[in-house]
Amino acid sequence: NTPRREGSRQIECWMVDNGIWRQTVNDVPYEFVQAGGYFGPTFTAVFFFENVFWRVVIPRVYGAISVNTMASLVAMPARLQQRLMQNTCTREAFVALWADSIDYDMGREYLMMQPHSDPASELVTSIDRDLQSTIADLSQERPNSNAMHNARMTTEKALKAFLCFRHGFTVGAVKKQFQHDLEKAAAEVVARSPQSEMAQVQPDIQGFAPYADRYTDRQYSRPELWTAYRCAQFAASSLMRCLTPFN
């Protein structure tokens, strides 16, 4: 597909080249997206590298095709992409983030088409709002420390939703029993499903600021914000893998 222009901007942003999805433009006005005339990626994660939160635009994939994961780093210069891939740790971290992100995106689309009747579905919708807010907070010229609190809420709700869907808790019960105690909720998940992927969240919750800090003016470093977001993205993606066929 040839990108078409509207004013001085290119609107169509995906093309296929030998089975590989490539993004040509990511600068689409939000007004155009809101108006509903846009078909393209619906989820953009972030990856922390060289002290920058880089956009990771997740493609819409249908069928069995080859996908170039590095093409998702739409703003990262080629030399930095090369450096990222040459380091085993950063390469594996990026691939894991990309896999979590595409599972999350495909899972939430699946749930929109085939919604659960369980009342706990309201937690899934709320998780998406908090996760999207986390990413928006990080995708600014100066990353907003509020990302710490939105990431914490994402993780808290993912743990609670897991207990509801897998272990029969009601939404009212998890709210009353755990309130905002991440450690208590994570411990319950580990006790009931020690082999589950969601149980792996427990060690990472130490990276979150206390819930009460949301009422302070405390600022967080970019590495601290990355640790919080990464835990939240993993928890949300794990929930999607639990609820949908996508893994």
C-alpha positions as protocol buffer text, in pm:
chain_id: "A"
residue {
  index: 1
  type: ASN
  ca { x: 0 y: 0 z: 0 }
}
residue {
  index: 2
  type: THR
  ca { x: 129 y: 342 z: -89 }
}
residue {
  index: 3
  type: PRO
  ca { x: 108 y: 591 z: 199 }
}
residue {
  index: 4
  type: ARG
  ca { x: -143 y: 865 z: 121 }
}
residue {
  index: 5
  type: ARG
  ca { x: -98 y: 1221 z: 234 }
}
residue {
  index: 6
  type: GLU
  ca { x: -344 y: 1442 z: 417 }
}
residue {
  index: 7
  type: GLY
  ca { x: -211 y: 1794 z: 433 }
}
residue {
  index: 8
  type: SER
  ca { x: 159 y: 1759 z: 507 }
}
residue {
  index: 9
  type: ARG
  ca { x: 127 y: 1428 z: 694 }
}
residue {
  index: 10
  type: GLN
  ca { x: 126 y: 1068 z: 582 }
}
residue {
  index: 11
  type: ILE
  ca { x: -167 y: 883 z: 734 }
}
residue {
  index: 12
  type: GLU
  ca { x: -142 y: 521 z: 616 }
}
residue {
  index: 13
  type: CYS
  ca { x: 138 y: 375 z: 823 }
}
residue {
  index: 14
  type: TRP
  ca { x: 182 y: 4 z: 745 }
}
residue {
  index: 15
  type: MET
  ca { x: 302 y: -177 z: 438 }
}
residue {
  index: 16
  type: VAL
  ca { x: 403 y: -535 z: 369 }
}
residue {
  index: 17
  type: ASP
  ca { x: 737 y: -623 z: 211 }
}
residue {
  index: 18
  type: ASN
  ca { x: 805 y: -995 z: 158 }
}
residue {
  index: 19
  type: GLY
  ca { x: 594 y: -1091 z: 456 }
}
residue {
  index: 20
  type: ILE
  ca { x: 755 y: -841 z: 690 }
}
residue {
  index: 21
  type: TRP
  ca { x: 547 y: -561 z: 835 }
}
residue {
  index: 22
  type: ARG
  ca { x: 725 y: -229 z: 820 }
}
residue {
  index: 23
  type: GLN
  ca { x: 612 y: 100 z: 964 }
}
residue {
  index: 24
  type: THR
  ca { x: 664 y: 399 z: 737 }
}
residue {
  index: 25
  type: VAL
  ca { x: 528 y: 675 z: 961 }
}
residue {
  index: 26
  type: ASN
  ca { x: 425 y: 696 z: 1324 }
}
residue {
  index: 27
  type: ASP
  ca { x: 334 y: 1064 z: 1330 }
}
residue {
  index: 28
  type: VAL
  ca { x: -43 y: 1035 z: 1299 }
}
residue {
  index: 29
  type: PRO
  ca { x: -249 y: 1320 z: 1450 }
}
residue {
  index: 30
  type: TYR
  ca { x: -456 y: 1202 z: 1746 }
}
residue {
  index: 31
  type: GLU
  ca { x: -752 y: 1395 z: 1602 }
}
residue {
  index: 32
  type: PHE
  ca { x: -746 y: 1164 z: 1300 }
}
residue {
  index: 33
  type: VAL
  ca { x: -727 y: 854 z: 1519 }
}
residue {
  index: 34
  type: GLN
  ca { x: -1019 y: 973 z: 1734 }
}
residue {
  index: 35
  type: ALA
  ca { x: -1227 y: 1035 z: 1422 }
}
residue {
  index: 36
  type: GLY
  ca { x: -1204 y: 665 z: 1337 }
}
residue {
  index: 37
  type: GLY
  ca { x: -1036 y: 693 z: 999 }
}
residue {
  index: 38
  type: TYR
  ca { x: -722 y: 509 z: 1099 }
}
residue {
  index: 39
  type: PHE
  ca { x: -625 y: 143 z: 1063 }
}
residue {
  index: 40
  type: GLY
  ca { x: -295 y: 57 z: 1220 }
}
residue {
  index: 41
  type: PRO
  ca { x: -128 y: -32 z: 1548 }
}
residue {
  index: 42
  type: THR
  ca { x: -347 y: -5 z: 1856 }
}
residue {
  index: 43
  type: PHE
  ca { x: -82 y: -62 z: 2122 }
}
residue {
  index: 44
  type: THR
  ca { x: 251 y: 111 z: 2178 }
}
residue {
  index: 45
  type: ALA
  ca { x: 475 y: -9 z: 2460 }
}
residue {
  index: 46
  type: VAL
  ca { x: 810 y: 141 z: 2565 }
}
residue {
  index: 47
  type: PHE
  ca { x: 1160 y: -4 z: 2604 }
}
residue {
  index: 48
  type: PHE
  ca { x: 1426 y: 158 z: 2822 }
}
residue {
  index: 49
  type: PHE
  ca { x: 1769 y: 180 z: 2659 }
}
residue {
  index: 50
  type: GLU
  ca { x: 2048 y: 436 z: 2682 }
}
residue {
  index: 51
  type: ASN
  ca { x: 1841 y: 628 z: 2942 }
}
residue {
  index: 52
  type: VAL
  ca { x: 1556 y: 682 z: 2695 }
}
residue {
  index: 53
  type: PHE
  ca { x: 1208 y: 529 z: 2682 }
}
residue {
  index: 54
  type: TRP
  ca { x: 1178 y: 424 z: 2318 }
}
residue {
  index: 55
  type: ARG
  ca { x: 839 y: 365 z: 2158 }
}
residue {
  index: 56
  type: VAL
  ca { x: 769 y: 2 z: 2066 }
}
residue {
  index: 57
  type: VAL
  ca { x: 482 y: 6 z: 1817 }
}
residue {
  index: 58
  type: ILE
  ca { x: 319 y: -337 z: 1812 }
}
residue {
  index: 59
  type: PRO
  ca { x: 196 y: -442 z: 1465 }
}
residue {
  index: 60
  type: ARG
  ca { x: -145 y: -584 z: 1397 }
}
residue {
  index: 61
  type: VAL
  ca { x: -69 y: -939 z: 1284 }
}
residue {
  index: 62
  type: TYR
  ca { x: -315 y: -1171 z: 1113 }
}
residue {
  index: 63
  type: GLY
  ca { x: -222 y: -1522 z: 1009 }
}
residue {
  index: 64
  type: ALA
  ca { x: 125 y: -1676 z: 1003 }
}
residue {
  index: 65
  type: ILE
  ca { x: 372 y: -1416 z: 879 }
}
residue {
  index: 66
  type: SER
  ca { x: 726 y: -1314 z: 964 }
}
residue {
  index: 67
  type: VAL
  ca { x: 750 y: -1003 z: 1178 }
}
residue {
  index: 68
  type: ASN
  ca { x: 1060 y: -788 z: 1216 }
}
residue {
  index: 69
  type: THR
  ca { x: 1055 y: -702 z: 1586 }
}
residue {
  index: 70
  type: MET
  ca { x: 1322 y: -433 z: 1549 }
}
residue {
  index: 71
  type: ALA
  ca { x: 1093 y: -244 z: 1312 }
}
residue {
  index: 72
  type: SER
  ca { x: 877 y: -172 z: 1617 }
}
residue {
  index: 73
  type: LEU
  ca { x: 1148 y: 65 z: 1748 }
}
residue {
  index: 74
  type: VAL
  ca { x: 1025 y: 336 z: 1515 }
}
residue {
  index: 75
  type: ALA
  ca { x: 1238 y: 621 z: 1653 }
}
residue {
  index: 76
  type: MET
  ca { x: 1559 y: 441 z: 1749 }
}
residue {
  index: 77
  type: PRO
  ca { x: 1854 y: 511 z: 1515 }
}
residue {
  index: 78
  type: ALA
  ca { x: 2006 y: 211 z: 1338 }
}
residue {
  index: 79
  type: ARG
  ca { x: 2335 y: 240 z: 1527 }
}
residue {
  index: 80
  type: LEU
  ca { x: 2155 y: 212 z: 1861 }
}
residue {
  index: 81
  type: GLN
  ca { x: 1948 y: -79 z: 1736 }
}
residue {
  index: 82
  type: GLN
  ca { x: 2270 y: -253 z: 1642 }
}
residue {
  index: 83
  type: ARG
  ca { x: 2418 y: -186 z: 1986 }
}
residue {
  index: 84
  type: LEU
  ca { x: 2103 y: -315 z: 2152 }
}
residue {
  index: 85
  type: MET
  ca { x: 2110 y: -639 z: 1954 }
}
residue {
  index: 86
  type: GLN
  ca { x: 2482 y: -699 z: 2010 }
}
residue {
  index: 87
  type: ASN
  ca { x: 2434 y: -712 z: 2387 }
}
residue {
  index: 88
  type: THR
  ca { x: 2279 y: -1041 z: 2496 }
}
residue {
  index: 89
  type: CYS
  ca { x: 2107 y: -896 z: 2803 }
}
residue {
  index: 90
  type: THR
  ca { x: 1945 y: -602 z: 2628 }
}
residue {
  index: 91
  type: ARG
  ca { x: 1850 y: -814 z: 2327 }
}
residue {
  index: 92
  type: GLU
  ca { x: 1675 y: -1071 z: 2544 }
}
residue {
  index: 93
  type: ALA
  ca { x: 1506 y: -796 z: 2747 }
}
residue {
  index: 94
  type: PHE
  ca { x: 1372 y: -635 z: 2431 }
}
residue {
  index: 95
  type: VAL
  ca { x: 1245 y: -961 z: 2284 }
}
residue {
  index: 96
  type: ALA
  ca { x: 1070 y: -1044 z: 2612 }
}
residue {
  index: 97
  type: LEU
  ca { x: 906 y: -700 z: 2624 }
}
residue {
  index: 98
  type: TRP
  ca { x: 798 y: -729 z: 2260 }
}
residue {
  index: 99
  type: ALA
  ca { x: 649 y: -1075 z: 2317 }
}
residue {
  index: 100
  type: ASP
  ca { x: 462 y: -958 z: 2627 }
}
residue {
  index: 101
  type: SER
  ca { x: 330 y: -658 z: 2438 }
}
residue {
  index: 102
  type: ILE
  ca { x: 197 y: -847 z: 2137 }
}
residue {
  index: 103
  type: ASP
  ca { x: 35 y: -1109 z: 2364 }
}
residue {
  index: 104
  type: TYR
  ca { x: -129 y: -828 z: 2558 }
}
residue {
  index: 105
  type: ASP
  ca { x: -250 y: -646 z: 2249 }
}
residue {
  index: 106
  type: MET
  ca { x: -388 y: -957 z: 2077 }
}
residue {
  index: 107
  type: GLY
  ca { x: -540 y: -1077 z: 2403 }
}
residue {
  index: 108
  type: ARG
  ca { x: -732 y: -758 z: 2471 }
}
residue {
  index: 109
  type: GLU
  ca { x: -862 y: -750 z: 2114 }
}
residue {
  index: 110
  type: TYR
  ca { x: -980 y: -1109 z: 2160 }
}
residue {
  index: 111
  type: LEU
  ca { x: -1162 y: -1017 z: 2482 }
}
residue {
  index: 112
  type: MET
  ca { x: -1331 y: -723 z: 2311 }
}
residue {
  index: 113
  type: MET
  ca { x: -1468 y: -963 z: 2050 }
}
residue {
  index: 114
  type: GLN
  ca { x: -1551 y: -1240 z: 2299 }
}
residue {
  index: 115
  type: PRO
  ca { x: -1597 y: -1071 z: 2637 }
}
residue {
  index: 116
  type: HIS
  ca { x: -1610 y: -1274 z: 2957 }
}
residue {
  index: 117
  type: SER
  ca { x: -1940 y: -1277 z: 3142 }
}
residue {
  index: 118
  type: ASP
  ca { x: -1754 y: -1286 z: 3475 }
}
residue {
  index: 119
  type: PRO
  ca { x: -1802 y: -964 z: 3678 }
}
residue {
  index: 120
  type: ALA
  ca { x: -1422 y: -959 z: 3717 }
}
residue {
  index: 121
  type: SER
  ca { x: -1406 y: -842 z: 3355 }
}
residue {
  index: 122
  type: GLU
  ca { x: -1432 y: -488 z: 3490 }
}
residue {
  index: 123
  type: LEU
  ca { x: -1083 y: -538 z: 3635 }
}
residue {
  index: 124
  type: VAL
  ca { x: -947 y: -621 z: 3288 }
}
residue {
  index: 125
  type: THR
  ca { x: -1083 y: -295 z: 3149 }
}
residue {
  index: 126
  type: SER
  ca { x: -941 y: -102 z: 3443 }
}
residue {
  index: 127
  type: ILE
  ca { x: -601 y: -272 z: 3399 }
}
residue {
  index: 128
  type: ASP
  ca { x: -589 y: -151 z: 3040 }
}
residue {
  index: 129
  type: ARG
  ca { x: -659 y: 208 z: 3144 }
}
residue {
  index: 130
  type: ASP
  ca { x: -387 y: 203 z: 3408 }
}
residue {
  index: 131
  type: LEU
  ca { x: -133 y: 38 z: 3179 }
}
residue {
  index: 132
  type: GLN
  ca { x: -203 y: 284 z: 2898 }
}
residue {
  index: 133
  type: SER
  ca { x: -164 y: 571 z: 3145 }
}
residue {
  index: 134
  type: THR
  ca { x: 170 y: 428 z: 3260 }
}
residue {
  index: 135
  type: ILE
  ca { x: 297 y: 418 z: 2904 }
}
residue {
  index: 136
  type: ALA
  ca { x: 169 y: 768 z: 2830 }
}
residue {
  index: 137
  type: ASP
  ca { x: 347 y: 898 z: 3142 }
}
residue {
  index: 138
  type: LEU
  ca { x: 675 y: 748 z: 3019 }
}
residue {
  index: 139
  type: SER
  ca { x: 633 y: 866 z: 2660 }
}
residue {
  index: 140
  type: GLN
  ca { x: 691 y: 1232 z: 2736 }
}
residue {
  index: 141
  type: GLU
  ca { x: 987 y: 1464 z: 2697 }
}
residue {
  index: 142
  type: ARG
  ca { x: 1029 y: 1435 z: 3074 }
}
residue {
  index: 143
  type: PRO
  ca { x: 892 y: 1102 z: 3195 }
}
residue {
  index: 144
  type: ASN
  ca { x: 621 y: 1162 z: 3454 }
}
residue {
  index: 145
  type: SER
  ca { x: 681 y: 1000 z: 3793 }
}
residue {
  index: 146
  type: ASN
  ca { x: 309 y: 924 z: 3811 }
}
residue {
  index: 147
  type: ALA
  ca { x: 398 y: 622 z: 3598 }
}
residue {
  index: 148
  type: MET
  ca { x: 516 y: 455 z: 3919 }
}
residue {
  index: 149
  type: HIS
  ca { x: 167 y: 469 z: 4070 }
}
residue {
  index: 150
  type: ASN
  ca { x: -18 y: 372 z: 3753 }
}
residue {
  index: 151
  type: ALA
  ca { x: 217 y: 75 z: 3709 }
}
residue {
  index: 152
  type: ARG
  ca { x: 156 y: -30 z: 4067 }
}
residue {
  index: 153
  type: MET
  ca { x: -222 y: -16 z: 4016 }
}
residue {
  index: 154
  type: THR
  ca { x: -191 y: -218 z: 3694 }
}
residue {
  index: 155
  type: THR
  ca { x: -1 y: -490 z: 3878 }
}
residue {
  index: 156
  type: GLU
  ca { x: -235 y: -488 z: 4177 }
}
residue {
  index: 157
  type: LYS
  ca { x: -541 y: -531 z: 3958 }
}
residue {
  index: 158
  type: ALA
  ca { x: -375 y: -803 z: 3749 }
}
residue {
  index: 159
  type: LEU
  ca { x: -305 y: -1007 z: 4063 }
}
residue {
  index: 160
  type: LYS
  ca { x: -661 y: -957 z: 4184 }
}
residue {
  index: 161
  type: ALA
  ca { x: -809 y: -1044 z: 3845 }
}
residue {
  index: 162
  type: PHE
  ca { x: -603 y: -1364 z: 3837 }
}
residue {
  index: 163
  type: LEU
  ca { x: -745 y: -1465 z: 4176 }
}
residue {
  index: 164
  type: CYS
  ca { x: -1095 y: -1392 z: 4054 }
}
residue {
  index: 165
  type: PHE
  ca { x: -1073 y: -1580 z: 3725 }
}
residue {
  index: 166
  type: ARG
  ca { x: -860 y: -1871 z: 3843 }
}
residue {
  index: 167
  type: HIS
  ca { x: -963 y: -1916 z: 4204 }
}
residue {
  index: 168
  type: GLY
  ca { x: -1322 y: -1798 z: 4232 }
}
residue {
  index: 169
  type: PHE
  ca { x: -1273 y: -1478 z: 4430 }
}
residue {
  index: 170
  type: THR
  ca { x: -1530 y: -1205 z: 4376 }
}
residue {
  index: 171
  type: VAL
  ca { x: -1423 y: -852 z: 4295 }
}
residue {
  index: 172
  type: GLY
  ca { x: -1565 y: -736 z: 4627 }
}
residue {
  index: 173
  type: ALA
  ca { x: -1370 y: -1004 z: 4812 }
}
residue {
  index: 174
  type: VAL
  ca { x: -1030 y: -919 z: 4663 }
}
residue {
  index: 175
  type: LYS
  ca { x: -1087 y: -548 z: 4724 }
}
residue {
  index: 176
  type: LYS
  ca { x: -1177 y: -609 z: 5088 }
}
residue {
  index: 177
  type: GLN
  ca { x: -918 y: -878 z: 5163 }
}
residue {
  index: 178
  type: PHE
  ca { x: -613 y: -723 z: 4995 }
}
residue {
  index: 179
  type: GLN
  ca { x: -700 y: -354 z: 4962 }
}
residue {
  index: 180
  type: HIS
  ca { x: -377 y: -206 z: 4818 }
}
residue {
  index: 181
  type: ASP
  ca { x: -138 y: -459 z: 4974 }
}
residue {
  index: 182
  type: LEU
  ca { x: 65 y: -589 z: 4680 }
}
residue {
  index: 183
  type: GLU
  ca { x: 272 y: -827 z: 4890 }
}
residue {
  index: 184
  type: LYS
  ca { x: -38 y: -990 z: 5038 }
}
residue {
  index: 185
  type: ALA
  ca { x: -205 y: -1031 z: 4698 }
}
residue {
  index: 186
  type: ALA
  ca { x: 111 y: -1172 z: 4540 }
}
residue {
  index: 187
  type: ALA
  ca { x: 157 y: -1414 z: 4830 }
}
residue {
  index: 188
  type: GLU
  ca { x: -199 y: -1540 z: 4778 }
}
residue {
  index: 189
  type: VAL
  ca { x: -127 y: -1602 z: 4409 }
}
residue {
  index: 190
  type: VAL
  ca { x: 192 y: -1792 z: 4494 }
}
residue {
  index: 191
  type: ALA
  ca { x: 15 y: -1998 z: 4760 }
}
residue {
  index: 192
  type: ARG
  ca { x: -267 y: -2099 z: 4524 }
}
residue {
  index: 193
  type: SER
  ca { x: -80 y: -2121 z: 4191 }
}
residue {
  index: 194
  type: PRO
  ca { x: 293 y: -2156 z: 4269 }
}
residue {
  index: 195
  type: GLN
  ca { x: 374 y: -2283 z: 3919 }
}
residue {
  index: 196
  type: SER
  ca { x: 182 y: -2012 z: 3738 }
}
residue {
  index: 197
  type: GLU
  ca { x: 345 y: -1737 z: 3539 }
}
residue {
  index: 198
  type: MET
  ca { x: 167 y: -1481 z: 3756 }
}
residue {
  index: 199
  type: ALA
  ca { x: 355 y: -1612 z: 4060 }
}
residue {
  index: 200
  type: GLN
  ca { x: 675 y: -1475 z: 3901 }
}
residue {
  index: 201
  type: VAL
  ca { x: 550 y: -1123 z: 3972 }
}
residue {
  index: 202
  type: GLN
  ca { x: 613 y: -1159 z: 4347 }
}
residue {
  index: 203
  type: PRO
  ca { x: 991 y: -1077 z: 4353 }
}
residue {
  index: 204
  type: ASP
  ca { x: 944 y: -774 z: 4128 }
}
residue {
  index: 205
  type: ILE
  ca { x: 691 y: -591 z: 4341 }
}
residue {
  index: 206
  type: GLN
  ca { x: 977 y: -472 z: 4562 }
}
residue {
  index: 207
  type: GLY
  ca { x: 1047 y: -220 z: 4288 }
}
residue {
  index: 208
  type: PHE
  ca { x: 725 y: -28 z: 4354 }
}
residue {
  index: 209
  type: ALA
  ca { x: 695 y: 273 z: 4579 }
}
residue {
  index: 210
  type: PRO
  ca { x: 454 y: 238 z: 4873 }
}
residue {
  index: 211
  type: TYR
  ca { x: 91 y: 310 z: 4790 }
}
residue {
  index: 212
  type: ALA
  ca { x: 91 y: 611 z: 5024 }
}
residue {
  index: 213
  type: ASP
  ca { x: 361 y: 778 z: 4813 }
}
residue {
  index: 214
  type: ARG
  ca { x: 103 y: 868 z: 4551 }
}
residue {
  index: 215
  type: TYR
  ca { x: 7 y: 1154 z: 4784 }
}
residue {
  index: 216
  type: THR
  ca { x: 361 y: 1292 z: 4796 }
}
residue {
  index: 217
  type: ASP
  ca { x: 574 y: 1487 z: 4551 }
}
residue {
  index: 218
  type: ARG
  ca { x: 841 y: 1217 z: 4537 }
}
residue {
  index: 219
  type: GLN
  ca { x: 1020 y: 1187 z: 4205 }
}
residue {
  index: 220
  type: TYR
  ca { x: 1153 y: 860 z: 4064 }
}
residue {
  index: 221
  type: SER
  ca { x: 1453 y: 793 z: 3843 }
}
residue {
  index: 222
  type: ARG
  ca { x: 1409 y: 657 z: 3494 }
}
residue {
  index: 223
  type: PRO
  ca { x: 1551 y: 314 z: 3591 }
}
residue {
  index: 224
  type: GLU
  ca { x: 1302 y: 301 z: 3880 }
}
residue {
  index: 225
  type: LEU
  ca { x: 1016 y: 385 z: 3644 }
}
residue {
  index: 226
  type: TRP
  ca { x: 1133 y: 123 z: 3396 }
}
residue {
  index: 227
  type: THR
  ca { x: 1139 y: -145 z: 3666 }
}
residue {
  index: 228
  type: ALA
  ca { x: 784 y: -55 z: 3769 }
}
residue {
  index: 229
  type: TYR
  ca { x: 650 y: -47 z: 3414 }
}
residue {
  index: 230
  type: ARG
  ca { x: 819 y: -374 z: 3320 }
}
residue {
  index: 231
  type: CYS
  ca { x: 655 y: -551 z: 3613 }
}
residue {
  index: 232
  type: ALA
  ca { x: 317 y: -403 z: 3520 }
}
residue {
  index: 233
  type: GLN
  ca { x: 347 y: -501 z: 3154 }
}
residue {
  index: 234
  type: PHE
  ca { x: 447 y: -856 z: 3247 }
}
residue {
  index: 235
  type: ALA
  ca { x: 160 y: -891 z: 3495 }
}
residue {
  index: 236
  type: ALA
  ca { x: -97 y: -759 z: 3248 }
}
residue {
  index: 237
  type: SER
  ca { x: 39 y: -979 z: 2968 }
}
residue {
  index: 238
  type: SER
  ca { x: 42 y: -1285 z: 3196 }
}
residue {
  index: 239
  type: LEU
  ca { x: -324 y: -1225 z: 3272 }
}
residue {
  index: 240
  type: MET
  ca { x: -403 y: -1209 z: 2900 }
}
residue {
  index: 241
  type: ARG
  ca { x: -218 y: -1534 z: 2841 }
}
residue {
  index: 242
  type: CYS
  ca { x: -427 y: -1686 z: 3119 }
}
residue {
  index: 243
  type: LEU
  ca { x: -759 y: -1564 z: 2976 }
}
residue {
  index: 244
  type: THR
  ca { x: -703 y: -1598 z: 2599 }
}
residue {
  index: 245
  type: PRO
  ca { x: -540 y: -1838 z: 2347 }
}
residue {
  index: 246
  type: PHE
  ca { x: -253 y: -1598 z: 2276 }
}
residue {
  index: 247
  type: ASN
  ca { x: 95 y: -1688 z: 2395 }
}
